[in-house]
Amino acid sequence: KEESENCSVCSGEETDTLPQNQVLDVLREQLARVQSYLKSALREGKLEELASLERARRELENEIACVEGSPSPSLGHANLRARVMVSEVVHQKGSSFAIYLIEVQRGGSEGHILVRRFNDFLKLHSMLAERFHESQIPKLPSKKIFGNLNESFRMKRTQALDRWTGLVLDDPLLSSAKV
């Protein structure tokens, strides 16, 4: 299996002394810690730390997938993949708003981390609507004026935006549009 050559756990480097379930427990605990650090960095506006934390998160997820025998994530059109991972509330200059952390990756190259607001998704949808018929463009989650900073709402919106982004990238016409 190709993945096991790149995975330190599956290549046997760390599994000689621990059973697989214990290795998975340790990796999941480390992943939870890194995800917590990611949220803290977002909340505190430490954007310079996001790239290294995101790289650590991605490596841990790959290690877990390797140990579990899961397939690696598929890439969309033209080997482009984007994943809306988390959202966080930012307090800046007397106002509060939600931001979304997005990992963008082309082919096997190292990914980039983008921080966007919901309005950025709305703008992208509008730009696509200028070039394509509305029926060709996946429907975005609806805009919500009040209660959009609620954690439960943000989790659902993050998942919906991730699905929407995947649908756009999986469509050869939409994903190749110059917008």
N, C-alpha and C positions, 0 to 999 in steps of 0.2 A: 504494500500500500504506500503510495507516494507520500501521503501526509505523515506517516510514521517516521520517514527519514528526516523531516523537518521538526518533529516534535520530540523534545528531550524526554518526555515521560514515556511515549510509545516506543522510543528507540531503546528503552531499557536503562537509561541513565539513572532514573530515580525509582524504578519499580522493583528493584532487587530486594528491598527491605520492607516495603509497604504493600499491603493488598490494594487492589484497584479501588475499592470503595473508600479506603482511607485517603488515597491520593486524590480522588474526586472531592472528598470533604475538604481537604486542605486547599485545593485549587478554588473551590467555590467560596471558601472563607476569604481567601485572598482577593477574589473577584469582588465580593461584597465590600471589602475594605476599599479597593480602588474605586468602585462606583460611589462610595461615600465621599472619598476625596474629590472625585469629579464634581459631585453636587456642591461640595464646599467651595471648590475653586470657582464654580459658576456663580454661586450665591455671593461670594466675596469679590467677584469681578477680576479674579486672577487668571485672565485669559491666556497669559503666557505659559501657564502650567498645563493647560488643557491638552496640548499635543502629546506631551510625554505621558500624561495619565491615560489618554485615550490609546496610545500605543501599548501601554501595559495592560489595559482592559482587553484590547484585541488579542494580544498574545495569550492571556489567560483563557479567553473564550476559545481560541484555537487549541490550546492544550486540553481543555475540557472536552471539546468535540473529538479530539484525537483519542483520548482515553475511552470515551463513550462509543467510539466507532462511528460517529455522526459524519455525514458528508459536509464538506466545506461549503460556505455560502455561495450561491450562484451569482454570477455577474449578469447585469442587464445588457441592453444593446450596446455594441461597440465596447464591450468589457467595462462599462461604466456602472458603478454601484453607488448608491447613496442610502444612508440609513439614518433616519431621525431617531436618535437614541434617547435623549432625556430632555426634559424641560425644567426650568428653574425660574423662580421669581427674582427679579433684579430690582433693587431700590436705588434710584439714581436721581439726583437733583430734585428731590421732593415728589417724585412720581414712582409708581411701581408698575412693572410689566413683565410678561412672560417671555423668555427666550428659549430657543430650541437649539440643541447641539446636534449637528449633522456631520456624519463621517462620509466623505466622498472619496472613492477609490477608482482608479482606472487600471484594469489589468491586474498584474501582480505587484504594481508599484505601491509604495507606502501611501497611506491615505492622508487626506487633509481634513482638518476640522473647521467647520463653519459654524458661526453663531448667527441665527436669524430670528426675526420676530414673525408672528403670524401674518402681518401685513406684507412681508416679503413673499410669502406663498400666494397671497391674493394678487400681488403685482405680477408674479410669474403666470398665474392662471389667466389674468387679463391679457398679457402679452401673447400667450398661446391662443386665446380667443380671437385676437386680431388676425391670426394667420390660419386658424382652422375652425371648422364648424363646431359649435358648442357640443354637439352630440359626440364628437371625437375626443373630447377632453374629459377625463374623469372628474367627478364632482368633488369639490373640496368640502371639508367639514364646515359647517356654518359658523359665521362670526357671532360671537357672544359679547355683549357689552359689559354686563355685570356677572360676577362670579367666575370670570375666566382665569383668576389666579388660584382658584381652589385646586388642591393637589389631585383630587379624583378627576376633576374635569381636565386638567392638564395631562394626566396620564392617558385618558381616552383620546384626547386630541393628538398627543404625540403618536399614538398607535395609528390613528386615522391618517395623519400626515405622512407617516412612514409608508402606509399602504398606498396613498395617493402618489407619493414620489416613486414608489416601485412601479405602479401602473404607467406613469409617464415615461419612465426609463425603459420599460419593456415594450413600449410602442415605438417602432422604428421611425415613424414620421415625427412624432412629438419629441423623441429624444435627439433627433438630428436637427431640430429647428434652431435657427440662429436668432435667439431672443436676448 
